[in-house]
Amino acid sequence: MVRQLRSLALVGVLVFAAGSGGMAEGSKPFHLAGLINDYTIPTFGSWEVRGVWSLDARRESNRADFTAELTMERSDLYFVNTPGADAGSLATRNAHTHHVAVRDAEVTPITGGFRVNGVAGTTIITGNGSTAPFETNPPTSTLQIDVTGGNLVTFSNVTLTFGGAAVKHFGSDPVAGVVRSWK
């Protein structure tokens, strides 16, 4: 079973990397989905970041759409590093949501997987359903999505690396997650 999954995944990677040279016009998108489960570094507030994500790549054009629904709140490390802060206070925990979307972004191969680059103007980030408070007008946030894996699970890891105005909130280090499914 594992051998069959590896073979199937390898075929998928090769077909995906081949782009339009390996796929017929009108082929189905390549779909991945998973979870984000990480922390930001202390200099960016020590936030817990949790959520779900999905990615649909169009093999014939090497373009992709990505969405993520994330929750954030102050981590326990924040309270260790901030004497006097009340860990039991909901206001201090500051739980909030972000919806992230990247539309029609370029897909490129990288070692062990592929990268999706969402440039400013194609990347949308909300804060509690409104324009994120860190965002500028026009929006300057970017998002790099790396999907990688290994010899047993071709697509196992995802990282989100925010750029532009979003760095003020998420930091510049990658936020890590897992791939739960692909087809």
ROSE-4610 file (N, C-alpha, C; in Angstrom, 1 decimal, always signed):
// ROSE-4610
residu = [M/M/M/V/V/V/R/R/R/Q/Q/Q/L/L/L/R/R/R/S/S/S/L/L/L/A/A/A/L/L/L/V/V/V/G/G/G/V/V/V/L/L/L/V/V/V/F/F/F/A/A/A/A/A/A/G/G/G/S/S/S/G/G/G/G/G/G/M/M/M/A/A/A/E/E/E/G/G/G/S/S/S/K/K/K/P/P/P/F/F/F/H/H/H/L/L/L/A/A/A/G/G/G/L/L/L/I/I/I/N/N/N/D/D/D/Y/Y/Y/T/T/T/I/I/I/P/P/P/T/T/T/F/F/F/G/G/G/S/S/S/W/W/W/E/E/E/V/V/V/R/R/R/G/G/G/V/V/V/W/W/W/S/S/S/L/L/L/D/D/D/A/A/A/R/R/R/R/R/R/E/E/E/S/S/S/N/N/N/R/R/R/A/A/A/D/D/D/F/F/F/T/T/T/A/A/A/E/E/E/L/L/L/T/T/T/M/M/M/E/E/E/R/R/R/S/S/S/D/D/D/L/L/L/Y/Y/Y/F/F/F/V/V/V/N/N/N/T/T/T/P/P/P/G/G/G/A/A/A/D/D/D/A/A/A/G/G/G/S/S/S/L/L/L/A/A/A/T/T/T/R/R/R/N/N/N/A/A/A/H/H/H/T/T/T/H/H/H/H/H/H/V/V/V/A/A/A/V/V/V/R/R/R/D/D/D/A/A/A/E/E/E/V/V/V/T/T/T/P/P/P/I/I/I/T/T/T/G/G/G/G/G/G/F/F/F/R/R/R/V/V/V/N/N/N/G/G/G/V/V/V/A/A/A/G/G/G/T/T/T/T/T/T/I/I/I/I/I/I/T/T/T/G/G/G/N/N/N/G/G/G/S/S/S/T/T/T/A/A/A/P/P/P/F/F/F/E/E/E/T/T/T/N/N/N/P/P/P/P/P/P/T/T/T/S/S/S/T/T/T/L/L/L/Q/Q/Q/I/I/I/D/D/D/V/V/V/T/T/T/G/G/G/G/G/G/N/N/N/L/L/L/V/V/V/T/T/T/F/F/F/S/S/S/N/N/N/V/V/V/T/T/T/L/L/L/T/T/T/F/F/F/G/G/G/G/G/G/A/A/A/A/A/A/V/V/V/K/K/K/H/H/H/F/F/F/G/G/G/S/S/S/D/D/D/P/P/P/V/V/V/A/A/A/G/G/G/V/V/V/V/V/V/R/R/R/S/S/S/W/W/W/K/K/K]
num = [1/1/1/2/2/2/3/3/3/4/4/4/5/5/5/6/6/6/7/7/7/8/8/8/9/9/9/10/10/10/11/11/11/12/12/12/13/13/13/14/14/14/15/15/15/16/16/16/17/17/17/18/18/18/19/19/19/20/20/20/21/21/21/22/22/22/23/23/23/24/24/24/25/25/25/26/26/26/27/27/27/28/28/28/29/29/29/30/30/30/31/31/31/32/32/32/33/33/33/34/34/34/35/35/35/36/36/36/37/37/37/38/38/38/39/39/39/40/40/40/41/41/41/42/42/42/43/43/43/44/44/44/45/45/45/46/46/46/47/47/47/48/48/48/49/49/49/50/50/50/51/51/51/52/52/52/53/53/53/54/54/54/55/55/55/56/56/56/57/57/57/58/58/58/59/59/59/60/60/60/61/61/61/62/62/62/63/63/63/64/64/64/65/65/65/66/66/66/67/67/67/68/68/68/69/69/69/70/70/70/71/71/71/72/72/72/73/73/73/74/74/74/75/75/75/76/76/76/77/77/77/78/78/78/79/79/79/80/80/80/81/81/81/82/82/82/83/83/83/84/84/84/85/85/85/86/86/86/87/87/87/88/88/88/89/89/89/90/90/90/91/91/91/92/92/92/93/93/93/94/94/94/95/95/95/96/96/96/97/97/97/98/98/98/99/99/99/100/100/100/101/101/101/102/102/102/103/103/103/104/104/104/105/105/105/106/106/106/107/107/107/108/108/108/109/109/109/110/110/110/111/111/111/112/112/112/113/113/113/114/114/114/115/115/115/116/116/116/117/117/117/118/118/118/119/119/119/120/120/120/121/121/121/122/122/122/123/123/123/124/124/124/125/125/125/126/126/126/127/127/127/128/128/128/129/129/129/130/130/130/131/131/131/132/132/132/133/133/133/134/134/134/135/135/135/136/136/136/137/137/137/138/138/138/139/139/139/140/140/140/141/141/141/142/142/142/143/143/143/144/144/144/145/145/145/146/146/146/147/147/147/148/148/148/149/149/149/150/150/150/151/151/151/152/152/152/153/153/153/154/154/154/155/155/155/156/156/156/157/157/157/158/158/158/159/159/159/160/160/160/161/161/161/162/162/162/163/163/163/164/164/164/165/165/165/166/166/166/167/167/167/168/168/168/169/169/169/170/170/170/171/171/171/172/172/172/173/173/173/174/174/174/175/175/175/176/176/176/177/177/177/178/178/178/179/179/179/180/180/180/181/181/181/182/182/182/183/183/183]
x = [+0.8/+0.0/+0.9/+1.9/+2.8/+3.5/+3.9/+4.6/+3.7/+2.4/+1.5/+1.3/+1.1/+1.0/+2.2/+3.4/+4.6/+4.6/+4.3/+4.3/+3.3/+2.1/+1.0/+1.4/+2.0/+2.5/+3.6/+4.5/+5.6/+5.1/+4.1/+3.5/+2.9/+2.2/+1.5/+2.5/+3.6/+4.7/+5.3/+5.6/+6.1/+5.2/+3.9/+2.9/+2.8/+2.7/+2.6/+3.7/+5.0/+6.2/+6.3/+5.7/+5.8/+4.9/+4.0/+3.1/+2.3/+2.2/+1.4/+2.0/+3.3/+3.9/+3.4/+2.9/+2.5/+1.0/+0.2/-1.2/-2.0/-3.1/-4.0/-4.8/-5.2/-6.0/-7.3/-7.6/-8.8/-8.7/-7.4/-7.3/-7.7/-8.0/-8.5/-7.4/-7.8/-6.8/-6.2/-5.0/-4.4/-4.8/-5.4/-5.9/-5.2/-4.8/-4.2/-4.9/-4.9/-5.5/-4.8/-4.9/-4.2/-4.4/-3.5/-3.7/-2.4/-2.6/-1.5/-1.5/-0.4/-0.3/+1.1/+1.3/+2.6/+2.5/+3.7/+3.8/+4.7/+4.4/+5.3/+6.5/+7.6/+8.7/+8.4/+9.0/+8.6/+8.7/+9.6/+9.7/+8.5/+7.7/+6.5/+5.3/+5.4/+4.3/+4.0/+4.7/+4.4/+3.0/+2.5/+1.2/+1.1/+0.0/-0.3/-1.1/-0.8/-1.4/-2.0/-3.3/-3.9/-4.9/-5.1/-6.2/-6.1/-6.9/-7.0/-6.6/-6.2/-5.8/-6.1/-6.2/-6.4/-5.7/-5.3/-4.6/-5.1/-5.4/-5.8/-4.9/-4.1/-3.1/-3.7/-3.5/-3.9/-2.7/-2.6/-1.4/-1.1/-2.1/-1.9/-1.3/-1.4/-0.9/+0.2/+0.5/+1.4/+1.0/-0.3/-0.9/-1.7/-1.9/-2.6/-3.4/-4.4/-5.2/-5.0/-4.9/-4.6/-5.6/-6.1/-6.9/-6.5/-6.6/-6.4/-7.3/-7.8/-8.6/-7.8/-7.4/-6.5/-7.1/-6.8/-7.1/-5.7/-5.7/-4.4/-4.8/-4.0/-4.1/-2.7/-2.6/-1.3/-1.0/+0.3/+0.7/+1.1/+1.2/+1.7/+3.1/+3.9/+5.2/+5.2/+4.2/+4.0/+3.8/+3.1/+2.9/+4.1/+4.9/+6.2/+7.1/+7.1/+8.0/+7.5/+6.2/+5.6/+5.1/+6.0/+5.6/+4.4/+3.4/+2.3/+1.1/+1.3/+0.2/-0.7/-2.0/-2.9/-3.3/-2.7/-3.0/-4.4/-5.2/-6.6/-7.5/-7.0/-7.8/-8.0/-9.2/-9.5/-9.0/-9.1/-8.7/-7.1/-6.4/-5.0/-4.6/-5.3/-5.1/-5.3/-6.3/-6.5/-6.7/-7.7/-8.0/-8.6/-8.2/-8.7/-8.6/-9.1/-9.1/-8.5/-8.0/-7.5/-7.9/-8.4/-8.7/-7.6/-6.9/-5.8/-6.2/-6.0/-6.3/-5.2/-4.8/-3.9/-4.5/-4.6/-5.3/-4.3/-4.4/-3.7/-2.2/-1.6/-0.2/+0.7/+1.9/+2.8/+3.3/+3.4/+3.9/+5.2/+6.2/+7.5/+8.1/+8.8/+9.4/+10.5/+10.6/+11.7/+12.2/+13.3/+13.8/+12.8/+12.4/+11.4/+10.0/+9.6/+8.2/+8.0/+7.2/+6.9/+6.6/+6.7/+6.4/+5.4/+4.5/+3.5/+3.8/+4.0/+4.3/+3.1/+2.5/+1.5/+2.1/+2.0/+2.6/+1.6/+2.1/+1.2/+0.1/-1.1/-2.2/-3.0/-2.3/-3.0/-3.2/-2.6/-2.7/-3.6/-4.6/-5.6/-5.6/-5.5/-5.4/-6.4/-7.4/-8.3/-7.9/-8.5/-8.4/-9.8/-10.3/-11.7/-12.7/-12.5/-13.5/-13.4/-12.5/-12.3/-10.8/-10.5/-9.1/-8.2/-7.2/-6.2/-5.6/-5.6/-5.1/-3.7/-2.9/-1.5/-1.4/-2.5/-2.4/-2.4/-1.8/-1.7/-2.6/-2.7/-3.6/-2.7/-2.3/-2.7/-2.0/-2.6/-2.0/-0.6/+0.2/+1.6/+2.0/+1.0/+1.4/+1.6/+2.5/+2.8/+2.8/+2.7/+2.7/+3.4/+4.4/+5.1/+4.7/+4.2/+3.7/+4.6/+5.3/+6.2/+5.5/+5.4/+4.8/+6.0/+6.4/+7.5/+7.1/+8.0/+7.8/+9.1/+8.9/+10.0/+9.8/+10.6/+10.5/+9.3/+8.7/+7.5/+6.2/+6.2/+5.1/+5.5/+5.1/+5.6/+5.2/+4.0/+3.6/+3.2/+4.0/+3.8/+3.8/+4.6/+4.8/+4.3/+3.9/+3.6/+4.2/+4.7/+5.1/+4.5/+4.1/+3.6/+4.6/+5.2/+6.1/+5.5/+5.1/+4.5/+5.6/+5.2/+6.0/+5.2/+5.9/+5.3/+4.7/+3.6/+3.0/+2.6/+2.3/+2.0/+3.1/+4.3/+5.5/+5.3/+4.7/+4.5/+3.7/+2.8/+2.0/+2.4/+2.7/+3.1/+4.6/+5.4/+6.8/+7.3/+8.6/+9.2/+9.6/+9.5/+9.8/+8.6/+8.9/+7.8/+6.9/+5.6/+4.6/+4.3/+4.5/+4.5/+3.1/+2.9/+1.7/+1.9/+0.8/+0.9/-0.1/+0.3/-0.6/-1.4/-2.8/-3.6/-4.1/-4.3/-4.7/-4.3/-4.2/-4.0/-4.6/-5.1/-5.7/-5.5]
y = [-1.2/+0.0/+1.3/+1.3/+2.4/+2.6/+1.5/+1.5/+2.1/+1.7/+2.2/+3.7/+4.2/+5.6/+6.4/+5.9/+6.6/+6.6/+5.6/+5.6/+6.6/+6.5/+7.5/+8.9/+9.2/+10.5/+11.0/+10.1/+10.4/+10.8/+10.0/+10.3/+11.7/+12.0/+13.3/+14.4/+14.3/+15.3/+15.5/+14.4/+14.5/+15.2/+14.8/+15.4/+16.9/+17.2/+18.6/+19.4/+18.9/+19.6/+19.8/+18.9/+19.0/+20.1/+20.6/+21.7/+21.3/+22.2/+22.0/+21.0/+20.7/+19.7/+18.3/+18.1/+16.7/+16.5/+17.6/+17.5/+17.9/+17.3/+17.7/+18.9/+19.7/+20.9/+20.5/+21.3/+21.1/+20.0/+19.7/+18.7/+19.2/+18.3/+18.7/+19.3/+20.2/+20.9/+19.8/+20.1/+19.3/+20.0/+19.2/+19.8/+19.2/+20.1/+19.8/+20.5/+19.9/+20.5/+20.1/+20.9/+20.5/+21.5/+21.4/+22.2/+23.0/+24.2/+25.0/+24.9/+24.7/+24.5/+25.0/+26.2/+26.7/+28.0/+28.5/+29.7/+30.7/+32.0/+33.0/+33.2/+33.8/+34.0/+35.1/+35.1/+36.0/+37.5/+37.9/+39.3/+39.8/+38.8/+39.2/+38.9/+38.8/+38.6/+37.3/+36.2/+34.9/+34.5/+34.4/+34.1/+32.6/+31.9/+30.6/+30.8/+30.1/+30.2/+28.8/+28.7/+27.4/+27.6/+26.6/+26.7/+25.7/+25.8/+24.9/+25.7/+25.0/+25.6/+24.6/+25.2/+24.4/+25.1/+24.3/+24.8/+24.0/+24.8/+24.2/+24.7/+23.8/+24.2/+23.7/+24.6/+24.2/+23.8/+22.5/+21.9/+22.5/+22.8/+23.3/+24.7/+25.5/+26.8/+27.1/+26.1/+26.3/+27.5/+27.6/+28.7/+28.0/+28.7/+28.1/+29.1/+28.7/+29.4/+28.8/+29.6/+29.2/+29.9/+29.2/+29.8/+29.2/+30.0/+29.6/+30.3/+29.6/+30.2/+30.0/+31.1/+31.0/+31.6/+31.0/+31.7/+32.0/+33.1/+33.5/+33.9/+33.6/+34.2/+34.2/+35.0/+35.0/+33.7/+33.2/+31.9/+32.1/+30.9/+31.0/+31.6/+31.4/+32.0/+33.5/+34.1/+35.6/+36.0/+35.2/+35.5/+35.2/+34.2/+34.0/+35.2/+35.7/+36.8/+38.2/+38.3/+39.6/+39.5/+39.8/+39.8/+40.7/+40.2/+41.0/+40.9/+40.3/+40.1/+39.0/+39.2/+38.2/+37.1/+35.9/+34.8/+34.4/+34.7/+34.4/+35.4/+36.5/+37.6/+37.3/+37.3/+37.1/+38.3/+39.5/+40.7/+40.6/+40.1/+40.0/+38.9/+37.8/+36.7/+37.1/+38.1/+38.7/+37.7/+36.8/+35.8/+36.6/+36.2/+36.9/+35.9/+36.3/+35.4/+36.1/+35.3/+35.8/+34.9/+35.5/+34.7/+35.2/+34.2/+34.5/+33.9/+34.6/+34.1/+34.6/+33.7/+34.0/+33.5/+34.4/+34.0/+34.0/+33.0/+33.0/+33.2/+32.5/+32.7/+31.7/+32.1/+31.2/+30.0/+28.9/+27.6/+27.3/+27.1/+26.7/+25.5/+24.7/+23.5/+24.0/+23.4/+23.6/+22.2/+22.1/+20.8/+20.1/+19.0/+18.2/+18.6/+19.5/+19.9/+21.1/+22.0/+23.2/+24.4/+25.5/+26.8/+27.6/+28.3/+29.1/+30.5/+31.5/+32.9/+33.8/+34.3/+35.3/+36.7/+37.4/+38.8/+39.8/+41.0/+42.1/+42.3/+42.4/+42.6/+41.3/+40.1/+38.8/+38.2/+38.8/+38.2/+39.1/+38.4/+39.2/+38.6/+39.4/+39.0/+39.8/+39.1/+39.8/+39.7/+40.6/+40.5/+40.6/+39.5/+39.4/+39.9/+39.5/+39.7/+41.1/+41.9/+43.2/+43.3/+44.4/+44.6/+44.4/+43.7/+43.5/+44.8/+45.1/+46.4/+46.8/+45.8/+46.0/+46.3/+46.1/+46.2/+47.6/+47.9/+49.2/+49.4/+50.6/+50.8/+51.5/+50.9/+49.6/+48.5/+47.3/+46.2/+45.8/+45.6/+45.2/+43.8/+43.1/+41.8/+40.8/+39.9/+38.8/+37.5/+36.4/+35.1/+34.1/+33.4/+32.3/+31.0/+30.1/+28.8/+27.7/+27.0/+25.9/+24.6/+23.7/+22.3/+21.4/+20.6/+19.7/+18.3/+17.4/+16.1/+15.2/+13.9/+13.0/+11.8/+10.8/+9.6/+8.7/+8.9/+8.1/+8.8/+10.1/+11.0/+12.1/+12.1/+13.1/+14.5/+14.7/+16.1/+15.9/+16.3/+16.2/+17.5/+18.5/+19.7/+20.9/+21.9/+23.2/+24.3/+25.4/+26.5/+27.8/+28.7/+30.0/+31.1/+31.8/+32.9/+34.2/+35.0/+36.3/+37.4/+38.3/+39.4/+40.7/+41.8/+43.1/+43.5/+44.1/+44.6/+43.5/+42.3/+41.2/+40.8/+41.1/+40.8/+41.4/+42.6/+43.3/+42.5/+41.6/+40.8/+39.3/+38.7/+37.3/+37.0/+38.0/+37.8/+37.4/+37.2/+36.8/+35.4/+34.7/+33.2/+32.4/+31.3/+30.5/+30.0/+29.9/+29.3/+27.9/+26.9/+25.5/+24.8/+23.9/+23.0/+21.7/+21.0/+19.6/+19.5/+18.7/+18.3/+17.1/+17.2/+16.1/+15.3/+15.9/+15.2/+15.8/+15.0/+15.6/+14.6/+15.3/+14.5/+15.2]
z = [+0.0/+0.0/+0.0/+0.9/+0.9/-0.4/-1.0/-2.2/-3.3/-3.3/-4.3/-4.1/-2.9/-2.6/-3.1/-2.8/-3.3/-4.8/-5.4/-6.9/-7.5/-6.9/-7.3/-7.1/-5.9/-5.6/-6.5/-6.8/-7.7/-9.1/-9.6/-10.9/-10.8/-9.7/-9.6/-9.6/-8.9/-8.9/-10.3/-11.0/-12.3/-13.3/-13.2/-14.1/-13.8/-12.5/-12.1/-12.5/-12.3/-12.7/-14.2/-15.0/-16.4/-17.0/-16.2/-16.7/-17.9/-18.8/-20.0/-20.9/-20.8/-21.7/-21.3/-20.1/-19.7/-19.5/-19.7/-19.4/-20.6/-20.8/-21.9/-21.4/-22.4/-22.1/-21.3/-20.3/-19.5/-18.4/-18.0/-17.0/-15.6/-14.7/-13.4/-12.6/-11.7/-10.8/-9.9/-9.4/-8.4/-7.1/-6.2/-4.9/-3.7/-2.8/-1.5/-0.4/+0.8/+1.9/+3.2/+4.2/+5.5/+6.6/+7.6/+8.8/+9.0/+9.7/+10.2/+11.7/+12.3/+13.7/+14.2/+14.5/+14.8/+15.8/+16.0/+16.9/+16.1/+16.4/+15.9/+16.9/+16.5/+17.4/+18.4/+19.5/+20.6/+20.2/+19.3/+18.9/+18.2/+17.7/+17.0/+17.8/+19.1/+20.0/+20.6/+20.2/+20.6/+20.4/+19.2/+18.9/+18.5/+19.0/+18.5/+17.2/+16.1/+14.8/+14.5/+14.3/+14.0/+12.9/+12.1/+11.0/+10.0/+9.0/+7.8/+6.6/+5.6/+4.3/+3.2/+2.0/+0.7/-0.4/-1.4/-2.5/-3.8/-4.8/-6.1/-7.1/-7.7/-8.8/-10.1/-11.1/-12.5/-13.2/-13.5/-14.1/-15.5/-16.2/-17.6/-17.6/-16.6/-16.6/-15.5/-14.6/-13.5/-12.7/-12.4/-11.6/-10.5/-9.3/-8.2/-7.4/-6.7/-5.8/-4.4/-3.4/-2.0/-1.1/-0.1/+1.0/+2.3/+3.3/+4.7/+5.6/+6.6/+7.7/+9.0/+9.6/+10.7/+12.0/+13.1/+14.4/+15.0/+15.8/+16.5/+17.9/+18.8/+20.2/+20.8/+21.8/+22.5/+23.1/+22.9/+23.5/+24.9/+25.6/+27.0/+27.1/+26.1/+26.1/+26.3/+25.7/+25.8/+27.3/+28.0/+29.5/+30.3/+29.9/+30.6/+30.3/+29.1/+28.8/+29.1/+29.6/+29.9/+31.4/+32.3/+33.7/+34.0/+34.8/+35.1/+34.2/+33.0/+32.0/+32.6/+32.5/+33.0/+32.0/+32.2/+31.2/+31.2/+32.2/+32.2/+31.6/+31.1/+30.5/+29.0/+28.6/+27.2/+26.4/+27.0/+26.2/+26.0/+27.0/+26.8/+25.9/+25.9/+25.0/+23.5/+23.3/+22.0/+20.9/+21.1/+20.0/+18.9/+17.7/+16.5/+15.3/+14.1/+13.0/+11.8/+10.9/+9.6/+8.5/+7.4/+6.2/+5.2/+4.6/+3.7/+2.3/+1.3/-0.1/-1.0/-1.9/-3.0/-4.2/-5.2/-6.4/-7.6/-8.5/-9.7/-9.5/-8.6/-8.3/-9.0/-9.3/-10.0/-9.2/-9.8/-9.1/-9.8/-8.9/-9.4/-8.6/-9.2/-8.5/-7.5/-6.4/-5.5/-5.0/-4.4/-3.9/-3.0/-3.3/-2.5/-2.6/-3.6/-3.7/-4.7/-4.3/-5.1/-4.3/-4.9/-4.3/-5.0/-4.3/-4.8/-4.3/-5.2/-4.8/-5.0/-3.9/-4.0/-3.9/-4.9/-4.9/-4.4/-4.1/-3.6/-4.7/-4.3/-5.2/-5.5/-5.3/-5.5/-4.1/-3.1/-1.7/-0.9/-0.3/+0.5/+1.9/+2.9/+4.3/+5.1/+5.8/+6.6/+8.1/+8.9/+10.3/+10.9/+11.5/+12.0/+11.0/+9.7/+8.7/+8.0/+8.4/+7.8/+7.2/+6.6/+6.1/+7.4/+7.2/+8.3/+8.8/+10.1/+10.5/+10.1/+9.8/+9.4/+7.9/+7.1/+5.7/+5.2/+4.1/+3.6/+2.4/+1.9/+0.7/-0.3/-1.4/-1.9/-1.0/-1.0/-0.2/-0.7/+0.3/+0.0/+0.5/+1.2/+1.7/+0.6/+0.9/+0.0/+0.8/+0.1/+0.8/-0.1/+0.5/-0.2/+0.5/-0.3/+0.2/-0.4/+0.5/+0.1/+0.6/-0.4/-0.1/-0.4/+0.6/+0.4/+1.1/+0.9/+1.5/+1.4/+1.5/+1.6/+0.8/+1.0/+0.2/+0.5/+1.7/+2.0/+1.8/+2.1/+1.9/+1.0/-0.3/-1.2/-0.8/-0.4/+0.1/+1.6/+2.5/+3.9/+4.7/+4.2/+4.9/+4.1/+4.8/+4.2/+5.1/+4.5/+5.2/+4.5/+5.4/+4.9/+5.3/+4.4/+4.7/+4.2/+5.2/+4.9/+4.5/+3.7/+3.3/+3.3/+3.0/+2.9/+4.3/+4.3/+5.5/+6.5/+6.0/+6.9/+7.9/+7.5/+8.4/+9.8/+9.8/+11.1/+12.1/+11.6/+12.4/+12.6/+11.4/+11.4/+11.6/+11.4/+11.4/+10.1/+9.9/+8.6/+8.6/+9.7/+9.7/+9.2/+8.6/+8.0/+9.2/+8.9/+9.8/+9.2/+10.0/+9.6/+9.7/+8.8/+8.9/+8.2/+8.1/+7.5/+6.4/+5.4/+4.3/+4.8/+4.8/+5.2/+4.0/+2.8/+1.7/+0.4/-0.7/-2.0/-3.0/-4.1/-5.2/-6.5]
